[in-house]
Amino acid sequence: MPEPALARPIFSSEDFKLLKRAVHAYLVEHGDEPDSSKYSHLYHRLGRAGR
């Protein structure tokens, strides 16, 4: 039985940079809203993932 092929990444490192920039822009505009802490955590996770 042949081994399954390795999964290809869904996002490139450039995608993480763009997503992080978009989340940052959202935080600047909506930082005082109740869900802002979730977006802040996402922003930091994107920074770690895009390295």
PDBQT receptor file of N, H, CA, C and O in Angstrom, charges set to zero:
ATOM      1  N   MET A   1       0.850  -1.174   0.000  1.00  0.00    +0.000 N 
ATOM      2  CA  MET A   1       0.000   0.000   0.000  1.00  0.00    +0.000 C 
ATOM      3  C   MET A   1       0.900   1.243   0.000  1.00  0.00    +0.000 C 
ATOM      4  O   MET A   1       1.753   1.373   0.877  1.00  0.00    +0.000 OA
ATOM      5  N   PRO A   2       0.729   2.154  -0.960  1.00  0.00    +0.000 N 
ATOM      6  CA  PRO A   2       1.573   3.357  -1.007  1.00  0.00    +0.000 C 
ATOM      7  C   PRO A   2       1.248   4.311   0.148  1.00  0.00    +0.000 C 
ATOM      8  O   PRO A   2       0.118   4.386   0.630  1.00  0.00    +0.000 OA
ATOM      9  N   GLU A   3       2.280   5.028   0.565  1.00  0.00    +0.000 N 
ATOM     10  H   GLU A   3       3.198   4.967   0.174  1.00  0.00    +0.000 HD
ATOM     11  CA  GLU A   3       2.081   6.001   1.642  1.00  0.00    +0.000 C 
ATOM     12  C   GLU A   3       1.361   7.232   1.106  1.00  0.00    +0.000 C 
ATOM     13  O   GLU A   3       1.583   7.642  -0.034  1.00  0.00    +0.000 OA
ATOM     14  N   PRO A   4       0.498   7.820   1.932  1.00  0.00    +0.000 N 
ATOM     15  CA  PRO A   4      -0.209   9.036   1.469  1.00  0.00    +0.000 C 
ATOM     16  C   PRO A   4       0.765  10.194   1.285  1.00  0.00    +0.000 C 
ATOM     17  O   PRO A   4       1.773  10.299   1.985  1.00  0.00    +0.000 OA
ATOM     18  N   ALA A   5       0.447  11.043   0.345  1.00  0.00    +0.000 N 
ATOM     19  H   ALA A   5      -0.371  10.958  -0.224  1.00  0.00    +0.000 HD
ATOM     20  CA  ALA A   5       1.285  12.223   0.090  1.00  0.00    +0.000 C 
ATOM     21  C   ALA A   5       1.181  13.189   1.265  1.00  0.00    +0.000 C 
ATOM     22  O   ALA A   5       0.153  13.254   1.940  1.00  0.00    +0.000 OA
ATOM     23  N   LEU A   6       2.249  13.934   1.501  1.00  0.00    +0.000 N 
ATOM     24  H   LEU A   6       3.084  13.881   0.953  1.00  0.00    +0.000 HD
ATOM     25  CA  LEU A   6       2.244  14.932   2.557  1.00  0.00    +0.000 C 
ATOM     26  C   LEU A   6       1.264  16.049   2.210  1.00  0.00    +0.000 C 
ATOM     27  O   LEU A   6       1.128  16.443   1.051  1.00  0.00    +0.000 OA
ATOM     28  N   ALA A   7       0.597  16.540   3.224  1.00  0.00    +0.000 N 
ATOM     29  H   ALA A   7       0.708  16.220   4.165  1.00  0.00    +0.000 HD
ATOM     30  CA  ALA A   7      -0.351  17.639   3.017  1.00  0.00    +0.000 C 
ATOM     31  C   ALA A   7       0.403  18.916   2.668  1.00  0.00    +0.000 C 
ATOM     32  O   ALA A   7       1.435  19.225   3.265  1.00  0.00    +0.000 OA
ATOM     33  N   ARG A   8      -0.115  19.642   1.708  1.00  0.00    +0.000 N 
ATOM     34  H   ARG A   8      -0.953  19.391   1.223  1.00  0.00    +0.000 HD
ATOM     35  CA  ARG A   8       0.486  20.924   1.340  1.00  0.00    +0.000 C 
ATOM     36  C   ARG A   8      -0.078  22.000   2.252  1.00  0.00    +0.000 C 
ATOM     37  O   ARG A   8      -1.251  21.941   2.621  1.00  0.00    +0.000 OA
ATOM     38  N   PRO A   9       0.729  22.974   2.618  1.00  0.00    +0.000 N 
ATOM     39  CA  PRO A   9       0.229  24.052   3.480  1.00  0.00    +0.000 C 
ATOM     40  C   PRO A   9      -0.876  24.846   2.789  1.00  0.00    +0.000 C 
ATOM     41  O   PRO A   9      -0.862  25.034   1.572  1.00  0.00    +0.000 OA
ATOM     42  N   ILE A  10      -1.816  25.297   3.578  1.00  0.00    +0.000 N 
ATOM     43  H   ILE A  10      -1.828  25.144   4.566  1.00  0.00    +0.000 HD
ATOM     44  CA  ILE A  10      -2.928  26.082   3.047  1.00  0.00    +0.000 C 
ATOM     45  C   ILE A  10      -2.505  27.535   2.844  1.00  0.00    +0.000 C 
ATOM     46  O   ILE A  10      -2.872  28.164   1.852  1.00  0.00    +0.000 OA
ATOM     47  N   PHE A  11      -1.730  28.061   3.792  1.00  0.00    +0.000 N 
ATOM     48  H   PHE A  11      -1.432  27.550   4.598  1.00  0.00    +0.000 HD
ATOM     49  CA  PHE A  11      -1.308  29.456   3.738  1.00  0.00    +0.000 C 
ATOM     50  C   PHE A  11       0.203  29.536   3.564  1.00  0.00    +0.000 C 
ATOM     51  O   PHE A  11       0.944  28.717   4.108  1.00  0.00    +0.000 OA
ATOM     52  N   SER A  12       0.647  30.518   2.809  1.00  0.00    +0.000 N 
ATOM     53  H   SER A  12       0.044  31.183   2.367  1.00  0.00    +0.000 HD
ATOM     54  CA  SER A  12       2.081  30.772   2.685  1.00  0.00    +0.000 C 
ATOM     55  C   SER A  12       2.496  31.740   3.789  1.00  0.00    +0.000 C 
ATOM     56  O   SER A  12       1.646  32.324   4.460  1.00  0.00    +0.000 OA
ATOM     57  N   SER A  13       3.790  31.906   3.971  1.00  0.00    +0.000 N 
ATOM     58  H   SER A  13       4.480  31.431   3.425  1.00  0.00    +0.000 HD
ATOM     59  CA  SER A  13       4.263  32.850   4.982  1.00  0.00    +0.000 C 
ATOM     60  C   SER A  13       3.830  34.272   4.626  1.00  0.00    +0.000 C 
ATOM     61  O   SER A  13       3.590  35.085   5.518  1.00  0.00    +0.000 OA
ATOM     62  N   GLU A  14       3.729  34.575   3.341  1.00  0.00    +0.000 N 
ATOM     63  H   GLU A  14       3.923  33.914   2.616  1.00  0.00    +0.000 HD
ATOM     64  CA  GLU A  14       3.253  35.896   2.914  1.00  0.00    +0.000 C 
ATOM     65  C   GLU A  14       1.789  36.088   3.297  1.00  0.00    +0.000 C 
ATOM     66  O   GLU A  14       1.382  37.195   3.648  1.00  0.00    +0.000 OA
ATOM     67  N   ASP A  15       0.995  35.019   3.233  1.00  0.00    +0.000 N 
ATOM     68  H   ASP A  15       1.326  34.119   2.947  1.00  0.00    +0.000 HD
ATOM     69  CA  ASP A  15      -0.412  35.096   3.634  1.00  0.00    +0.000 C 
ATOM     70  C   ASP A  15      -0.534  35.479   5.108  1.00  0.00    +0.000 C 
ATOM     71  O   ASP A  15      -1.391  36.282   5.476  1.00  0.00    +0.000 OA
ATOM     72  N   PHE A  16       0.321  34.904   5.948  1.00  0.00    +0.000 N 
ATOM     73  H   PHE A  16       1.017  34.251   5.650  1.00  0.00    +0.000 HD
ATOM     74  CA  PHE A  16       0.271  35.227   7.371  1.00  0.00    +0.000 C 
ATOM     75  C   PHE A  16       0.572  36.703   7.610  1.00  0.00    +0.000 C 
ATOM     76  O   PHE A  16      -0.042  37.336   8.469  1.00  0.00    +0.000 OA
ATOM     77  N   LYS A  17       1.513  37.244   6.854  1.00  0.00    +0.000 N 
ATOM     78  H   LYS A  17       2.011  36.729   6.156  1.00  0.00    +0.000 HD
ATOM     79  CA  LYS A  17       1.832  38.671   6.992  1.00  0.00    +0.000 C 
ATOM     80  C   LYS A  17       0.627  39.530   6.615  1.00  0.00    +0.000 C 
ATOM     81  O   LYS A  17       0.318  40.509   7.296  1.00  0.00    +0.000 OA
ATOM     82  N   LEU A  18      -0.051  39.161   5.531  1.00  0.00    +0.000 N 
ATOM     83  H   LEU A  18       0.200  38.366   4.979  1.00  0.00    +0.000 HD
ATOM     84  CA  LEU A  18      -1.227  39.922   5.096  1.00  0.00    +0.000 C 
ATOM     85  C   LEU A  18      -2.372  39.807   6.101  1.00  0.00    +0.000 C 
ATOM     86  O   LEU A  18      -3.030  40.798   6.420  1.00  0.00    +0.000 OA
ATOM     87  N   LEU A  19      -2.603  38.600   6.591  1.00  0.00    +0.000 N 
ATOM     88  H   LEU A  19      -2.069  37.795   6.331  1.00  0.00    +0.000 HD
ATOM     89  CA  LEU A  19      -3.668  38.402   7.576  1.00  0.00    +0.000 C 
ATOM     90  C   LEU A  19      -3.368  39.175   8.866  1.00  0.00    +0.000 C 
ATOM     91  O   LEU A  19      -4.258  39.783   9.460  1.00  0.00    +0.000 OA
ATOM     92  N   LYS A  20      -2.115  39.139   9.280  1.00  0.00    +0.000 N 
ATOM     93  H   LYS A  20      -1.392  38.645   8.797  1.00  0.00    +0.000 HD
ATOM     94  CA  LYS A  20      -1.739  39.856  10.497  1.00  0.00    +0.000 C 
ATOM     95  C   LYS A  20      -1.951  41.357  10.318  1.00  0.00    +0.000 C 
ATOM     96  O   LYS A  20      -2.423  42.027  11.237  1.00  0.00    +0.000 OA
ATOM     97  N   ARG A  21      -1.611  41.888   9.155  1.00  0.00    +0.000 N 
ATOM     98  H   ARG A  21      -1.227  41.343   8.408  1.00  0.00    +0.000 HD
ATOM     99  CA  ARG A  21      -1.809  43.308   8.875  1.00  0.00    +0.000 C 
ATOM    100  C   ARG A  21      -3.302  43.654   8.891  1.00  0.00    +0.000 C 
ATOM    101  O   ARG A  21      -3.694  44.699   9.411  1.00  0.00    +0.000 OA
ATOM    102  N   ALA A  22      -4.128  42.781   8.325  1.00  0.00    +0.000 N 
ATOM    103  H   ALA A  22      -3.810  41.932   7.903  1.00  0.00    +0.000 HD
ATOM    104  CA  ALA A  22      -5.573  43.021   8.292  1.00  0.00    +0.000 C 
ATOM    105  C   ALA A  22      -6.169  42.988   9.701  1.00  0.00    +0.000 C 
ATOM    106  O   ALA A  22      -7.016  43.817  10.035  1.00  0.00    +0.000 OA
ATOM    107  N   VAL A  23      -5.734  42.043  10.520  1.00  0.00    +0.000 N 
ATOM    108  H   VAL A  23      -5.046  41.370  10.248  1.00  0.00    +0.000 HD
ATOM    109  CA  VAL A  23      -6.235  41.965  11.897  1.00  0.00    +0.000 C 
ATOM    110  C   VAL A  23      -5.780  43.189  12.680  1.00  0.00    +0.000 C 
ATOM    111  O   VAL A  23      -6.540  43.728  13.485  1.00  0.00    +0.000 OA
ATOM    112  N   HIS A  24      -4.552  43.630  12.454  1.00  0.00    +0.000 N 
ATOM    113  H   HIS A  24      -3.934  43.192  11.801  1.00  0.00    +0.000 HD
ATOM    114  CA  HIS A  24      -4.057  44.830  13.140  1.00  0.00    +0.000 C 
ATOM    115  C   HIS A  24      -4.904  46.048  12.771  1.00  0.00    +0.000 C 
ATOM    116  O   HIS A  24      -5.260  46.842  13.642  1.00  0.00    +0.000 OA
ATOM    117  N   ALA A  25      -5.223  46.196  11.499  1.00  0.00    +0.000 N 
ATOM    118  H   ALA A  25      -4.933  45.551  10.792  1.00  0.00    +0.000 HD
ATOM    119  CA  ALA A  25      -6.057  47.317  11.057  1.00  0.00    +0.000 C 
ATOM    120  C   ALA A  25      -7.430  47.252  11.722  1.00  0.00    +0.000 C 
ATOM    121  O   ALA A  25      -7.983  48.279  12.115  1.00  0.00    +0.000 OA
ATOM    122  N   TYR A  26      -7.972  46.054  11.844  1.00  0.00    +0.000 N 
ATOM    123  H   TYR A  26      -7.523  45.219  11.524  1.00  0.00    +0.000 HD
ATOM    124  CA  TYR A  26      -9.262  45.890  12.523  1.00  0.00    +0.000 C 
ATOM    125  C   TYR A  26      -9.145  46.320  13.993  1.00  0.00    +0.000 C 
ATOM    126  O   TYR A  26     -10.018  47.012  14.516  1.00  0.00    +0.000 OA
ATOM    127  N   LEU A  27      -8.063  45.906  14.645  1.00  0.00    +0.000 N 
ATOM    128  H   LEU A  27      -7.353  45.344  14.220  1.00  0.00    +0.000 HD
ATOM    129  CA  LEU A  27      -7.879  46.259  16.056  1.00  0.00    +0.000 C 
ATOM    130  C   LEU A  27      -7.754  47.766  16.259  1.00  0.00    +0.000 C 
ATOM    131  O   LEU A  27      -8.260  48.308  17.241  1.00  0.00    +0.000 OA
ATOM    132  N   VAL A  28      -7.090  48.430  15.342  1.00  0.00    +0.000 N 
ATOM    133  H   VAL A  28      -6.679  47.989  14.544  1.00  0.00    +0.000 HD
ATOM    134  CA  VAL A  28      -6.941  49.884  15.447  1.00  0.00    +0.000 C 
ATOM    135  C   VAL A  28      -8.312  50.555  15.388  1.00  0.00    +0.000 C 
ATOM    136  O   VAL A  28      -8.576  51.502  16.129  1.00  0.00    +0.000 OA
ATOM    137  N   GLU A  29      -9.175  50.066  14.513  1.00  0.00    +0.000 N 
ATOM    138  H   GLU A  29      -8.960  49.297  13.911  1.00  0.00    +0.000 HD
ATOM    139  CA  GLU A  29     -10.505  50.668  14.338  1.00  0.00    +0.000 C 
ATOM    140  C   GLU A  29     -11.518  50.218  15.384  1.00  0.00    +0.000 C 
ATOM    141  O   GLU A  29     -12.411  50.986  15.742  1.00  0.00    +0.000 OA
ATOM    142  N   HIS A  30     -11.397  48.988  15.879  1.00  0.00    +0.000 N 
ATOM    143  H   HIS A  30     -10.672  48.365  15.588  1.00  0.00    +0.000 HD
ATOM    144  CA  HIS A  30     -12.432  48.407  16.732  1.00  0.00    +0.000 C 
ATOM    145  C   HIS A  30     -11.873  47.880  18.050  1.00  0.00    +0.000 C 
ATOM    146  O   HIS A  30     -12.456  46.972  18.641  1.00  0.00    +0.000 OA
ATOM    147  N   GLY A  31     -10.778  48.419  18.514  1.00  0.00    +0.000 N 
ATOM    148  H   GLY A  31     -10.304  49.158  18.034  1.00  0.00    +0.000 HD
ATOM    149  CA  GLY A  31     -10.100  47.920  19.704  1.00  0.00    +0.000 C 
ATOM    150  C   GLY A  31     -10.898  47.986  20.983  1.00  0.00    +0.000 C 
ATOM    151  O   GLY A  31     -10.565  47.302  21.951  1.00  0.00    +0.000 OA
ATOM    152  N   ASP A  32     -11.948  48.795  21.013  1.00  0.00    +0.000 N 
ATOM    153  H   ASP A  32     -12.219  49.350  20.227  1.00  0.00    +0.000 HD
ATOM    154  CA  ASP A  32     -12.728  48.922  22.240  1.00  0.00    +0.000 C 
ATOM    155  C   ASP A  32     -13.985  48.053  22.239  1.00  0.00    +0.000 C 
ATOM    156  O   ASP A  32     -14.797  48.154  23.158  1.00  0.00    +0.000 OA
ATOM    157  N   GLU A  33     -14.159  47.208  21.235  1.00  0.00    +0.000 N 
ATOM    158  H   GLU A  33     -13.499  47.126  20.488  1.00  0.00    +0.000 HD
ATOM    159  CA  GLU A  33     -15.324  46.336  21.165  1.00  0.00    +0.000 C 
ATOM    160  C   GLU A  33     -15.096  45.075  21.999  1.00  0.00    +0.000 C 
ATOM    161  O   GLU A  33     -13.951  44.707  22.263  1.00  0.00    +0.000 OA
ATOM    162  N   PRO A  34     -16.171  44.413  22.413  1.00  0.00    +0.000 N 
ATOM    163  CA  PRO A  34     -16.050  43.242  23.305  1.00  0.00    +0.000 C 
ATOM    164  C   PRO A  34     -15.171  42.102  22.747  1.00  0.00    +0.000 C 
ATOM    165  O   PRO A  34     -14.468  41.449  23.518  1.00  0.00    +0.000 OA
ATOM    166  N   ASP A  35     -15.197  41.858  21.458  1.00  0.00    +0.000 N 
ATOM    167  H   ASP A  35     -15.768  42.388  20.832  1.00  0.00    +0.000 HD
ATOM    168  CA  ASP A  35     -14.413  40.760  20.885  1.00  0.00    +0.000 C 
ATOM    169  C   ASP A  35     -12.968  41.144  20.571  1.00  0.00    +0.000 C 
ATOM    170  O   ASP A  35     -12.230  40.342  20.000  1.00  0.00    +0.000 OA
ATOM    171  N   SER A  36     -12.562  42.336  20.930  1.00  0.00    +0.000 N 
ATOM    172  H   SER A  36     -13.161  42.988  21.394  1.00  0.00    +0.000 HD
ATOM    173  CA  SER A  36     -11.216  42.778  20.547  1.00  0.00    +0.000 C 
ATOM    174  C   SER A  36     -10.119  41.907  21.147  1.00  0.00    +0.000 C 
ATOM    175  O   SER A  36      -9.062  41.757  20.535  1.00  0.00    +0.000 OA
ATOM    176  N   SER A  37     -10.340  41.330  22.324  1.00  0.00    +0.000 N 
ATOM    177  H   SER A  37     -11.199  41.452  22.821  1.00  0.00    +0.000 HD
ATOM    178  CA  SER A  37      -9.308  40.473  22.913  1.00  0.00    +0.000 C 
ATOM    179  C   SER A  37      -9.101  39.213  22.064  1.00  0.00    +0.000 C 
ATOM    180  O   SER A  37      -7.981  38.710  21.969  1.00  0.00    +0.000 OA
ATOM    181  N   LYS A  38     -10.173  38.703  21.447  1.00  0.00    +0.000 N 
ATOM    182  H   LYS A  38     -11.083  39.112  21.524  1.00  0.00    +0.000 HD
ATOM    183  CA  LYS A  38     -10.039  37.538  20.573  1.00  0.00    +0.000 C 
ATOM    184  C   LYS A  38      -9.192  37.885  19.357  1.00  0.00    +0.000 C 
ATOM    185  O   LYS A  38      -8.355  37.093  18.925  1.00  0.00    +0.000 OA
ATOM    186  N   TYR A  39      -9.415  39.078  18.808  1.00  0.00    +0.000 N 
ATOM    187  H   TYR A  39     -10.095  39.722  19.159  1.00  0.00    +0.000 HD
ATOM    188  CA  TYR A  39      -8.628  39.511  17.656  1.00  0.00    +0.000 C 
ATOM    189  C   TYR A  39      -7.182  39.784  18.051  1.00  0.00    +0.000 C 
ATOM    190  O   TYR A  39      -6.264  39.548  17.265  1.00  0.00    +0.000 OA
ATOM    191  N   SER A  40      -6.984  40.272  19.248  1.00  0.00    +0.000 N 
ATOM    192  H   SER A  40      -7.730  40.464  19.886  1.00  0.00    +0.000 HD
ATOM    193  CA  SER A  40      -5.626  40.505  19.730  1.00  0.00    +0.000 C 
ATOM    194  C   SER A  40      -4.867  39.185  19.853  1.00  0.00    +0.000 C 
ATOM    195  O   SER A  40      -3.703  39.096  19.464  1.00  0.00    +0.000 OA
ATOM    196  N   HIS A  41      -5.521  38.176  20.388  1.00  0.00    +0.000 N 
ATOM    197  H   HIS A  41      -6.467  38.248  20.704  1.00  0.00    +0.000 HD
ATOM    198  CA  HIS A  41      -4.884  36.857  20.496  1.00  0.00    +0.000 C 
ATOM    199  C   HIS A  41      -4.598  36.281  19.110  1.00  0.00    +0.000 C 
ATOM    200  O   HIS A  41      -3.543  35.689  18.884  1.00  0.00    +0.000 OA
ATOM    201  N   LEU A  42      -5.532  36.453  18.196  1.00  0.00    +0.000 N 
ATOM    202  H   LEU A  42      -6.390  36.934  18.380  1.00  0.00    +0.000 HD
ATOM    203  CA  LEU A  42      -5.325  35.994  16.821  1.00  0.00    +0.000 C 
ATOM    204  C   LEU A  42      -4.124  36.698  16.204  1.00  0.00    +0.000 C 
ATOM    205  O   LEU A  42      -3.309  36.066  15.531  1.00  0.00    +0.000 OA
ATOM    206  N   TYR A  43      -4.015  37.993  16.428  1.00  0.00    +0.000 N 
ATOM    207  H   TYR A  43      -4.677  38.506  16.974  1.00  0.00    +0.000 HD
ATOM    208  CA  TYR A  43      -2.896  38.780  15.897  1.00  0.00    +0.000 C 
ATOM    209  C   TYR A  43      -1.562  38.194  16.364  1.00  0.00    +0.000 C 
ATOM    210  O   TYR A  43      -0.629  38.057  15.573  1.00  0.00    +0.000 OA
ATOM    211  N   HIS A  44      -1.477  37.855  17.633  1.00  0.00    +0.000 N 
ATOM    212  H   HIS A  44      -2.234  37.966  18.276  1.00  0.00    +0.000 HD
ATOM    213  CA  HIS A  44      -0.231  37.316  18.170  1.00  0.00    +0.000 C 
ATOM    214  C   HIS A  44       0.032  35.897  17.663  1.00  0.00    +0.000 C 
ATOM    215  O   HIS A  44       1.182  35.538  17.411  1.00  0.00    +0.000 OA
ATOM    216  N   ARG A  45      -1.009  35.095  17.512  1.00  0.00    +0.000 N 
ATOM    217  H   ARG A  45      -1.943  35.387  17.717  1.00  0.00    +0.000 HD
ATOM    218  CA  ARG A  45      -0.815  33.740  16.971  1.00  0.00    +0.000 C 
ATOM    219  C   ARG A  45      -0.351  33.811  15.519  1.00  0.00    +0.000 C 
ATOM    220  O   ARG A  45       0.500  33.026  15.103  1.00  0.00    +0.000 OA
ATOM    221  N   LEU A  46      -0.901  34.742  14.747  1.00  0.00    +0.000 N 
ATOM    222  H   LEU A  46      -1.592  35.380  15.085  1.00  0.00    +0.000 HD
ATOM    223  CA  LEU A  46      -0.467  34.890  13.365  1.00  0.00    +0.000 C 
ATOM    224  C   LEU A  46       1.012  35.287  13.293  1.00  0.00    +0.000 C 
ATOM    225  O   LEU A  46       1.734  34.867  12.388  1.00  0.00    +0.000 OA
ATOM    226  N   GLY A  47       1.445  36.090  14.247  1.00  0.00    +0.000 N 
ATOM    227  H   GLY A  47       0.859  36.431  14.982  1.00  0.00    +0.000 HD
ATOM    228  CA  GLY A  47       2.847  36.481  14.285  1.00  0.00    +0.000 C 
ATOM    229  C   GLY A  47       3.763  35.293  14.533  1.00  0.00    +0.000 C 
ATOM    230  O   GLY A  47       4.838  35.196  13.943  1.00  0.00    +0.000 OA
ATOM    231  N   ARG A  48       3.335  34.395  15.404  1.00  0.00    +0.000 N 
ATOM    232  H   ARG A  48       2.461  34.474  15.884  1.00  0.00    +0.000 HD
ATOM    233  CA  ARG A  48       4.138  33.199  15.682  1.00  0.00    +0.000 C 
ATOM    234  C   ARG A  48       4.098  32.223  14.515  1.00  0.00    +0.000 C 
ATOM    235  O   ARG A  48       5.105  31.585  14.211  1.00  0.00    +0.000 OA
ATOM    236  N   ALA A  49       2.944  32.096  13.856  1.00  0.00    +0.000 N 
ATOM    237  H   ALA A  49       2.125  32.615  14.103  1.00  0.00    +0.000 HD
ATOM    238  CA  ALA A  49       2.788  31.120  12.775  1.00  0.00    +0.000 C 
ATOM    239  C   ALA A  49       3.512  31.556  11.506  1.00  0.00    +0.000 C 
ATOM    240  O   ALA A  49       3.943  30.708  10.725  1.00  0.00    +0.000 OA
ATOM    241  N   GLY A  50       3.651  32.841  11.289  1.00  0.00    +0.000 N 
ATOM    242  H   GLY A  50       3.301  33.530  11.924  1.00  0.00    +0.000 HD
ATOM    243  CA  GLY A  50       4.231  33.334  10.047  1.00  0.00    +0.000 C 
ATOM    244  C   GLY A  50       5.736  33.410  10.038  1.00  0.00    +0.000 C 
ATOM    245  O   GLY A  50       6.313  33.959   9.100  1.00  0.00    +0.000 OA
ATOM    246  N   ARG A  51       6.383  32.885  11.038  1.00  0.00    +0.000 N 
ATOM    247  H   ARG A  51       5.914  32.438  11.800  1.00  0.00    +0.000 HD
ATOM    248  CA  ARG A  51       7.850  32.967  11.100  1.00  0.00    +0.000 C 
ATOM    249  C   ARG A  51       8.520  32.061  10.135  1.00  0.00    +0.000 C 
ATOM    250  O   ARG A  51       9.749  32.023  10.075  1.00  0.00    +0.000 OA
TER     251      ARG A  51
